[in-house]
Amino acid sequence: MSVPHDHAVNAVTQRLSYEELVGLLESIFLRHGTSMEVARVLAENCAGAERDGAHSHGVFRMPGYVSTLNSGWVNGKAVPVVEDVASGFVRVDASNGFAQPALAAGRTLLVEKARSAGIAVMAIRNSHHFAALWPDVEPFAYEGLVALSVVNSMTCVVPHGADRPLFGTNPIAFAAPRAGAEPIVFDLATSAIAHGDVQIAARKGERLPPGMGVDSLGQPTQDPKAILEGGALLPFGGHKGSALSMMVELLAAALTGGNFSFEFDWSNHPGAKTPWTGQLLIVIDPSKAAGQSFAERSQELVRQMHAVGLRRLPGDRRHRERAKSLAEGIALDAQTLAQLQELAGN
């Protein structure tokens, strides 16, 4: 474990390499009941989010993972069942386990089908997703593929025009290769703000911008605690975000055989935090398309976006944070590091 040279920071911050953080998180997952395979996948996912500055889905999530595993709500040793059901369709039953190990189990078959047929779909059901969605699609872009994924979550968003929550935050993630540069990747919740960001704001005592959510009486509020304690989030863009959230419910739950955001009941599992839903991935091989290289076309689009004044692309900040973390280490404050070490039993 390396320590920063700045002595003023040294007293409150330590820096871990990505591998060191993965090892620490892996030990936490193993201690709280996962298999080695599940621990490795989840640890890499969580450490990657922290490395890339996606703090709402980084080590901030570890207490939630632990309390969920301890509650018996999710099977940390689940073995996914991969089904080859059609020329361009892979079906995976996560067996009440986490979605990322299910994706890992069926990934090779999914890529083979996408390269053969030009497009392939993976439908994951009976799964728990508690992480950022962009890590699920970004690796495909590094292989020259285009990937789109959707996942639904627990009920916490009021559909536009309604007066009670029904949808989840229901994110959409997309990744595409780009010639001579990092891939284009974005991950956005169809809610006005991610649930994790609301939790972080509440912890810090910060107020939210207008239009993010409502309190328990359905009244607009900028108080994150009011949203978390009986309130709800709003969709982004009014009826447009609401329509996209509905689409995610249909693709991630109805199409996969997973639960809608409102269909599961975790009341008998105090401490459960992970939504038990479904996930859909669509992977396309752009080499099957006619004309100029897709990656070159992607770069031309970016070039034109920059030409009209756009300075920041989706994912740019993550790549900058990743480069910094890999060079200097991943910064964790002393309190957070101590909490992780306690969870690991160190």
C-alpha positions as CSV (number, residue, x, y, z in Angstrom):
1,M,0.0,0.0,0.0
2,S,1.5,3.3,-1.1
3,V,1.1,6.6,0.8
4,P,0.9,10.1,-0.9
5,H,3.9,12.4,-0.7
6,D,1.9,15.3,0.5
7,H,2.1,15.1,4.3
8,A,-0.9,17.4,4.7
9,V,-3.0,14.8,2.8
10,N,-1.0,11.9,4.3
11,A,-2.8,12.2,7.7
12,V,-6.2,11.6,6.2
13,T,-5.7,9.9,2.9
14,Q,-4.0,6.7,1.7
15,R,-3.6,5.5,-1.9
16,L,-4.1,1.9,-3.0
17,S,-3.2,0.5,-6.3
18,Y,-6.1,-0.9,-8.3
19,E,-4.9,-4.5,-7.5
20,E,-4.6,-3.7,-3.8
21,L,-8.2,-2.4,-3.7
22,V,-9.5,-5.4,-5.7
23,G,-7.7,-7.7,-3.2
24,L,-9.2,-5.9,-0.2
25,L,-12.8,-5.9,-1.6
26,E,-12.4,-9.5,-2.7
27,S,-11.6,-10.5,0.9
28,I,-14.7,-8.7,2.1
29,F,-16.9,-10.6,-0.3
30,L,-15.4,-13.9,0.6
31,R,-15.7,-13.2,4.3
32,H,-19.4,-12.5,3.9
33,G,-20.4,-15.5,1.9
34,T,-19.6,-15.3,-1.8
35,S,-17.7,-17.8,-3.9
36,M,-14.2,-16.9,-5.1
37,E,-15.6,-16.4,-8.7
38,V,-18.3,-14.0,-7.5
39,A,-15.9,-12.2,-5.2
40,R,-13.5,-11.5,-8.0
41,V,-16.1,-10.2,-10.5
42,L,-17.7,-7.9,-7.9
43,A,-14.4,-6.7,-6.5
44,E,-13.1,-5.7,-9.9
45,N,-16.4,-4.0,-10.7
46,C,-16.5,-2.0,-7.5
47,A,-12.8,-1.1,-7.5
48,G,-13.1,-0.1,-11.2
49,A,-15.8,2.4,-10.4
50,E,-13.8,3.8,-7.5
51,R,-10.7,4.0,-9.7
52,D,-12.7,5.9,-12.4
53,G,-14.2,8.4,-10.0
54,A,-17.7,6.9,-10.1
55,H,-17.9,7.1,-6.3
56,S,-21.6,6.5,-6.0
57,H,-21.0,3.0,-7.3
58,G,-17.5,2.4,-5.8
59,V,-16.6,1.5,-2.2
60,F,-19.6,3.5,-1.0
61,R,-21.6,0.4,-2.0
62,M,-19.7,-2.1,0.1
63,P,-21.7,-1.8,3.3
64,G,-24.8,-2.4,1.2
65,Y,-23.3,-5.5,-0.4
66,V,-22.4,-6.8,3.0
67,S,-25.8,-6.2,4.6
68,T,-27.5,-7.8,1.6
69,L,-25.4,-10.9,1.8
70,N,-25.8,-11.2,5.5
71,S,-29.6,-10.8,5.1
72,G,-29.8,-13.9,3.0
73,W,-31.6,-12.0,0.3
74,V,-29.0,-12.8,-2.4
75,N,-27.1,-16.0,-3.1
76,G,-23.4,-15.1,-3.0
77,K,-22.4,-18.5,-4.3
78,A,-25.0,-18.8,-7.1
79,V,-23.9,-20.6,-10.2
80,P,-25.4,-19.0,-13.3
81,V,-27.1,-21.3,-15.9
82,V,-26.4,-20.3,-19.5
83,E,-28.8,-21.3,-22.2
84,D,-28.1,-21.2,-25.9
85,V,-31.7,-20.7,-27.2
86,A,-31.3,-19.2,-30.7
87,S,-28.7,-18.1,-33.2
88,G,-28.6,-14.6,-31.8
89,F,-30.0,-15.1,-28.3
90,V,-28.4,-16.2,-25.0
91,R,-30.5,-16.6,-21.9
92,V,-28.9,-16.7,-18.4
93,D,-30.6,-17.6,-15.1
94,A,-28.5,-15.9,-12.4
95,S,-30.0,-18.3,-9.8
96,N,-30.8,-15.4,-7.4
97,G,-27.2,-14.3,-7.6
98,F,-25.5,-11.1,-8.9
99,A,-25.9,-10.0,-12.5
100,Q,-22.2,-9.4,-13.3
101,P,-21.1,-13.1,-12.7
102,A,-24.1,-14.1,-14.9
103,L,-22.8,-11.8,-17.6
104,A,-19.3,-13.2,-17.2
105,A,-20.6,-16.8,-17.5
106,G,-22.4,-16.1,-20.8
107,R,-20.1,-13.5,-22.3
108,T,-18.0,-15.8,-24.5
109,L,-21.1,-17.3,-26.1
110,L,-22.7,-13.8,-26.5
111,V,-19.6,-12.5,-28.4
112,E,-19.4,-15.6,-30.6
113,K,-23.0,-15.1,-31.6
114,A,-22.6,-11.4,-32.2
115,R,-19.6,-12.0,-34.5
116,S,-21.4,-14.8,-36.3
117,A,-24.9,-13.2,-36.8
118,G,-23.9,-9.6,-36.6
119,I,-26.0,-9.0,-33.5
120,A,-26.8,-11.0,-30.4
121,V,-28.9,-10.5,-27.2
122,M,-28.3,-11.7,-23.7
123,A,-31.3,-11.9,-21.4
124,I,-30.4,-12.2,-17.7
125,R,-33.1,-13.0,-15.2
126,N,-33.4,-13.8,-11.5
127,S,-30.5,-11.4,-10.9
128,H,-29.3,-8.6,-8.6
129,H,-27.6,-5.5,-10.0
130,F,-26.1,-3.1,-7.5
131,A,-23.3,-1.4,-9.5
132,A,-22.7,1.1,-12.3
133,L,-23.9,-0.2,-15.7
134,W,-21.1,1.2,-17.9
135,P,-18.5,-1.5,-16.8
136,D,-20.9,-4.1,-18.3
137,V,-20.7,-2.6,-21.8
138,E,-17.3,-0.8,-22.0
139,P,-15.2,-4.0,-22.5
140,F,-17.2,-4.9,-25.6
141,A,-16.2,-1.6,-27.3
142,Y,-12.5,-2.4,-26.7
143,E,-13.2,-5.5,-28.8
144,G,-14.6,-3.4,-31.6
145,L,-18.2,-4.2,-30.8
146,V,-21.1,-1.9,-30.0
147,A,-23.0,-2.7,-26.8
148,L,-26.2,-1.5,-25.2
149,S,-27.6,-2.6,-21.8
150,V,-30.6,-1.8,-19.7
151,V,-31.4,-2.9,-16.1
152,N,-34.3,-2.1,-13.9
153,S,-34.2,-1.7,-10.1
154,M,-36.4,-1.3,-7.1
155,T,-39.5,1.0,-7.1
156,C,-38.3,4.6,-6.3
157,V,-39.4,6.7,-9.3
158,V,-42.7,8.4,-9.9
159,P,-43.8,8.0,-13.5
160,H,-44.6,11.4,-15.2
161,G,-48.2,12.4,-14.4
162,A,-48.5,9.8,-11.6
163,D,-48.6,10.4,-7.8
164,R,-46.8,7.3,-6.5
165,P,-43.5,5.6,-7.3
166,L,-43.5,2.6,-9.6
167,F,-40.4,2.5,-11.8
168,G,-36.8,2.0,-10.7
169,T,-33.9,4.3,-11.6
170,N,-33.6,2.1,-14.7
171,P,-30.3,3.0,-16.3
172,I,-29.2,2.7,-19.9
173,A,-25.6,2.2,-20.9
174,F,-24.0,2.3,-24.3
175,A,-20.5,1.7,-25.6
176,A,-19.0,2.1,-29.1
177,P,-15.4,1.8,-30.4
178,R,-13.6,4.9,-31.7
179,A,-10.5,4.9,-33.9
180,G,-7.3,5.9,-32.2
181,A,-9.0,6.9,-29.0
182,E,-10.9,5.5,-26.0
183,P,-14.4,4.2,-26.8
184,I,-17.5,6.3,-26.5
185,V,-19.3,5.2,-23.3
186,F,-22.2,6.6,-21.4
187,D,-24.4,5.4,-18.5
188,L,-27.4,7.3,-17.5
189,A,-30.3,6.7,-15.1
190,T,-33.7,7.5,-16.5
191,S,-34.4,9.1,-13.1
192,A,-33.4,12.8,-12.7
193,I,-30.5,11.7,-10.4
194,A,-29.0,8.3,-9.5
195,H,-30.2,6.9,-6.2
196,G,-26.6,6.5,-5.0
197,D,-26.0,10.2,-5.6
198,V,-29.0,11.1,-3.4
199,Q,-27.6,8.9,-0.6
200,I,-24.2,10.6,-0.9
201,A,-25.8,14.1,-0.8
202,A,-27.8,13.0,2.3
203,R,-24.6,11.8,4.0
204,K,-22.8,15.1,3.3
205,G,-25.8,17.2,4.3
206,E,-26.1,18.8,0.9
207,R,-29.2,19.9,-0.9
208,L,-30.2,18.7,-4.4
209,P,-31.0,20.8,-7.4
210,P,-34.8,21.4,-8.1
211,G,-36.7,18.7,-9.9
212,M,-34.9,15.7,-8.5
213,G,-37.6,14.3,-6.3
214,V,-40.6,14.6,-4.0
215,D,-41.2,14.0,-0.3
216,S,-43.5,11.6,1.4
217,L,-46.5,13.9,0.7
218,G,-45.6,14.1,-3.0
219,Q,-44.4,17.7,-2.7
220,P,-41.2,18.8,-4.6
221,T,-38.1,18.8,-2.3
222,Q,-34.4,19.5,-2.5
223,D,-33.8,17.6,0.7
224,P,-32.2,14.2,-0.1
225,K,-33.2,12.7,3.3
226,A,-36.9,13.6,2.5
227,I,-36.6,11.7,-0.8
228,L,-35.0,8.7,0.9
229,E,-37.3,8.6,3.9
230,G,-40.7,8.0,2.2
231,G,-40.3,10.2,-0.8
232,A,-39.3,9.3,-4.4
233,L,-37.3,10.4,-7.4
234,L,-38.7,11.9,-10.5
235,P,-37.8,10.9,-14.1
236,F,-35.5,13.1,-16.1
237,G,-37.1,15.2,-18.8
238,G,-40.6,14.6,-17.6
239,H,-42.6,12.4,-20.0
240,K,-39.6,11.6,-22.1
241,G,-37.5,10.1,-19.3
242,S,-40.7,8.4,-18.0
243,A,-41.2,6.7,-21.4
244,L,-37.6,5.5,-21.4
245,S,-38.0,4.1,-17.9
246,M,-41.1,2.2,-19.0
247,M,-39.1,0.8,-22.0
248,V,-36.4,-0.4,-19.6
249,E,-39.0,-2.2,-17.5
250,L,-40.2,-4.0,-20.6
251,L,-36.8,-4.9,-21.9
252,A,-35.0,-5.7,-18.6
253,A,-37.9,-7.5,-16.8
254,A,-40.8,-8.5,-19.2
255,L,-38.5,-9.7,-22.0
256,T,-35.9,-11.4,-19.8
257,G,-38.3,-13.0,-17.3
258,G,-37.0,-10.9,-14.5
259,N,-39.1,-9.1,-11.9
260,F,-40.5,-5.7,-12.6
261,S,-39.3,-3.0,-10.1
262,F,-42.5,-3.4,-8.1
263,E,-42.7,-7.2,-8.1
264,F,-40.3,-8.3,-5.4
265,D,-40.7,-8.1,-1.6
266,W,-37.6,-7.9,0.6
267,S,-39.5,-7.1,3.8
268,N,-38.5,-10.4,5.3
269,H,-34.8,-9.7,4.7
270,P,-33.8,-6.7,6.8
271,G,-30.6,-5.2,5.4
272,A,-31.3,-6.2,1.8
273,K,-30.3,-3.5,-0.6
274,T,-30.0,-5.1,-4.0
275,P,-33.0,-5.0,-6.4
276,W,-33.9,-8.5,-7.7
277,T,-34.8,-7.8,-11.3
278,G,-33.3,-8.5,-14.8
279,Q,-30.9,-7.2,-17.4
280,L,-30.8,-7.1,-21.2
281,L,-27.6,-6.7,-23.3
282,I,-27.5,-6.2,-27.0
283,V,-24.2,-6.6,-28.8
284,I,-23.6,-5.6,-32.4
285,D,-20.6,-6.4,-34.7
286,P,-20.2,-3.2,-36.8
287,S,-17.8,-5.0,-39.2
288,K,-20.9,-6.5,-40.8
289,A,-22.1,-3.1,-41.8
290,A,-21.3,-1.6,-45.3
291,G,-19.0,1.4,-45.8
292,Q,-16.2,2.9,-43.9
293,S,-15.0,1.5,-40.6
294,F,-17.5,2.2,-37.8
295,A,-14.7,3.2,-35.4
296,E,-13.5,5.7,-37.9
297,R,-17.0,7.1,-38.4
298,S,-17.3,7.3,-34.6
299,Q,-14.1,9.4,-34.5
300,E,-15.4,11.6,-37.3
301,L,-18.6,12.3,-35.3
302,V,-16.5,13.2,-32.2
303,R,-14.3,15.4,-34.4
304,Q,-17.3,17.3,-35.6
305,M,-18.7,17.6,-32.0
306,H,-15.5,19.2,-30.9
307,A,-15.6,21.5,-34.0
308,V,-18.9,23.0,-32.9
309,G,-17.6,23.7,-29.4
310,L,-18.2,20.6,-27.4
311,R,-15.3,20.1,-25.0
312,R,-16.4,17.2,-22.9
313,L,-17.7,13.8,-24.1
314,P,-19.5,11.2,-22.0
315,G,-16.9,9.2,-20.3
316,D,-14.1,11.7,-20.6
317,R,-14.0,12.4,-16.9
318,R,-13.8,8.7,-16.1
319,H,-10.9,8.2,-18.4
320,R,-9.0,11.1,-16.8
321,E,-9.7,9.8,-13.3
322,R,-8.6,6.3,-14.4
323,A,-5.3,7.5,-15.8
324,K,-4.7,9.5,-12.6
325,S,-5.6,6.6,-10.3
326,L,-3.4,4.2,-12.2
327,A,-0.5,6.6,-12.0
328,E,-0.9,7.8,-8.4
329,G,-3.1,5.2,-6.8
330,I,-6.8,5.3,-5.7
331,A,-7.3,7.8,-2.9
332,L,-9.3,6.6,0.1
333,D,-9.8,8.7,3.2
334,A,-8.7,7.0,6.5
335,Q,-12.3,6.5,7.7
336,T,-13.4,4.7,4.6
337,L,-10.2,2.5,4.5
338,A,-10.7,1.6,8.2
339,Q,-14.3,0.6,7.5
340,L,-13.3,-1.6,4.6
341,Q,-10.6,-3.2,6.7
342,E,-13.1,-3.9,9.4
343,L,-15.5,-5.5,6.9
344,A,-12.7,-7.6,5.7
345,G,-11.9,-8.7,9.3
346,N,-8.4,-7.1,9.3
